[in-house]
Amino acid sequence: MRTDHSLVRVALVLVLCLTITLAGCSTAWIGEAEQIVAALIPAAANIITLVAELQGKSVSAADLETIQKAGTQAGADLALVQSLIAAYQKADATAQPGILNQIQAAMGAVQASLQGLLPALHIQDAATQSKITAVVGIVLSEVQSLMAIVPLVSAKAETPTVAARSAARVGHSQLPLTAREFVSSFNATLTAKTGDTGLDRATGALQIHMHGKIARWATAGMLK
């Protein structure tokens, strides 16, 4: 069974490598990564906003502090990724590999913040716990999927086998959602009805939005 699982993973990673290669590695990755990160930033911010609105109802002050700390750190690291992607576009070929390493490290920090969040919470209300778990989970999955792209960009001059092994070390071979797909999936997860009127009202105003050819983002329902 373990061998079969490994073969499936290698096959998925090879598909990922081929997809990036055919798309034009640098150009495709930069453009889509910029928009994905631009969506992840308000998504992380809205997790904090949601929990803040639920404090004293189904979320304790201690849990709010935990989520604020993790969400703020994740947001800061995502902002760093955003600036590094911009720097990557302007850098020459000799500097780009080092910037990719910095991007990978910053994405790893985002992943660590989100992975450590849920086990630290003590939310008793089942609907609230399920909602926060689902919303954090979709953000974390997109972060992990985006991380799998970076080794392929770094390994674009190498053989497909070497590139695939690089991606496999990340441990997540799923292709990331596009920015638009992520926005749609995040909003659907966020607003899925729970039967808890207060919770459903709080989530309804926290969708994120993508507008026009150039991405413009709004949180907390400010842009419709």
N, C-alpha and C positions, 0 to 999 in steps of 0.2 A: 504493500500500500504506500509506503514512504517513497519507493522508487517511482510509482505511478504519479504521486503528487509532485515529485521533483521534475518529472518529464513534462507535466502540464505547466508547471511554473516556467520552465525553460522555453516551452513553446510560446507562452504568452509574452515572455520578455522578448523573444525573437520577433514576434509580431510588432511589439512596441518599437523595437529598434528599426524594423523595416519601415514602419509608419513614419517615424521621425526622419529617416533617411530620404524617403520618397517625397516628403513634404518640403524638404529643404531645411536642414537641421537648425541653423542659427536663426534664419528669418522666421520660420514657423514657430519655433520655441519662444523667441523673444516676444513676438506679437501676442500670442495666446497667454503666455505666462504673465505679461503685464496686466492683461484684463482679468485673469484669474485672481491674482494677488489684490487687484483693485476691488474685487468682490469679496475676498476673504476678510479684508480689513473691516468693513462695516458689519459683516456677519459676526465677527468676533466681538465688536462693540455692542451689537444688539443682544448678545447673550448676557452681557453685564446689565444692560438696560432692563431686560426681561426679569432677571433675578431681583434687581433693585425694586421693581414694581411689586414683587411678590414677598418682599421682606415683611415679616410680622404676620403673614398669612400662612404660607407653607414653607417659607425659607427663613432660617434663623439669621441673626446678625453675624454669627461666626461663619456660616456658609456663604453669606453675601461677601464677606471680607475675602474668603478664599477664592471665590469666583472673580471678584474684582482684581485681585492680585494676579491670578493666572491670565485672565482676559486682557488686562492692561499690558502684561509682559508679552503675550502673544501678539497683540496689536503693535507694540513697539518693534518686535522682531520682524513682523510682516512689513512694516514701514521701512525697515532696514533692507529687506529683500527688494522692495520696490526701488529704493535708491541704488542698490547694487545692480539691478537689471538695467537701469538707466546708465550707470557707469560702464557696464559691459558693452552696451551699444556704441559708446564713444571710445572704448579702449582699443589699442592695437592688438594684433594676434598674440604677441608675447605676453601681454598682461591679462588677456581674457581667461586663461585657465585658473589663475590665482583668484580672480573675481568669482568664477564658478565655484571654487572651493568655499569662498566666503558665503555665497548664496546657499550652498548645501548646509553649511554650519548654522546659518540663521534659520533655515527651514527646520533643521533638526531641533533647534531651540523651541520653535513654535510647537513642534510635535511633542516635545517633552512637557511643555506647559499644559497642553491639552490632555495628554495621557495621564498626567498626575492629578488632574482636576477631579474627575468623577469618583475615584476611590477615596478622596478626601472629604466628600460631602456626606451629610447626615440628614438628608431630606426624607421625612416620614410619609408625606403625602404621595401616594402612588402616581397620580396623574402628573404632578409637577416633576417628580423624579423621572418618569418615563419621557416627558417632553424635553427636559434639559439633556438627558442622556442621548436622545435622538438628534437634537440640534447640534450638540457638541460632536457627536459621532459623524455627522455628515461633513462638518468642517474639518475634522481630523482626517477623514478618509481622503478628502481632496488635497490636503497638505501632503499626506503620504504619497498619493499618486503623482503629485507635482514633483516631489523629491526624486521619484524614479526616473524622471526625464533628464535631470541634471547630469548623471553619469554618462548618458548617451550623448549629450552635447559635448561633454568633455572628451568622450572617446570617439568623436566623429571621424578622426583620422585613422582609427584602429580598425581591425577586422570586425565583422558582425559578432563573431564568437566572443572576442575580448569585450566588446561593448555590452553584450548580453550578460556576461559574467559580472561586469561592473554594476549593471542594473540589478541583478539578482542579489547582490550584497545589500542593497537597500531593503530587501525583504518585502517589497510591495510592487507587484508587476501589473497592476491594473492601470489602464490609461486614465488620465484625469478627465473629468468632465470639461467641456468647453465652459467659458465664462457664462454664457447664456444658459447652458444646461445646469450649471451649478446654481445660478440665481433661481431658476425655476424649481430645482429640487430643494434648495434651502427654504424657499418660501412655502412650498407644499408641506414640508416637514414641520415648519414653524406653525403654520395655520391649521394643520389637521385637527379636527375637532376632538376634544377629550371628554366632553360632557360636563366639564367644570366651567361654569359661566365666566367667572373671574379670570381664570387662566386663558380661556379662549379670547376674551376681550383684550387681554394684555398682549397676546401674540399677534392679533390681527393688525396692530398698528406698527409692527416691527419688521415688515418685509423690506427687502433691498431691491433696488431698481437699476436697470441698465438702459440708457437712452442714447439713441443716435449712433452714427458711425464711430465717433470718438466717445469712449465710455465716460458717462457722468453718473456719479453714485450719490444716493441719499439714504440716510438712515432714519429710523423712527417715523417713517411715513411722510417725510417732509416733501418728497417729490413724487408726484403721481403720474 
